Amino acid sequence: VLLVEADNDKVRTQDKANDTKARLKDGYVSKVLKEANHTAFAQIDVEDDLPIKLPNFIDDVNATTIEQKNAQRTETCTVVLAFLRSVVLG
């Protein structure tokens, strides 16, 4: 199992993060992306892209620049591909 987290996540609370980790089996791989946020995983760049206008989502979408979001998406793909290679190739 691969767990990818954003270091600047304004949506997920620490309690939610702890609950997620508690449900994972030992041996999971965890990666924390720097200058990353929750909404960029969904390719949400500006407030108008938000399907729900809750304060924590608005704060999150504004927490990083579009350039940082694009870098996060590239790094997310890199992390996922590296994980898959490690699983397939050992």
C-alpha positions, 0 to 999 in steps of 0.5 A: 500500500502506498500512502501519499500525503501533502505537507500543506493539506488544509482539508484533512485533519490530523485526526483523519490522518491518524485514523487512516494510518491506524487502518493500514497494515504494517509495511505500507509506504508513506510519501509526503510531498513538499509544498503540496496540498489536498485539492491539487491531487484533484487538479483544482487550481482556483476557488471556481474549480471547487465543487463545494465552497467550504472554508477549509477547501477554499483555504486549501486551494489557495494554499499553493500556487498553480506552479506548486500544484503542477509540480505536485502532480508531476511528483505524485506521478513519479512517486506512484510509478516508482512504487509500482516499479518496486512492486512489479520488479521487486 
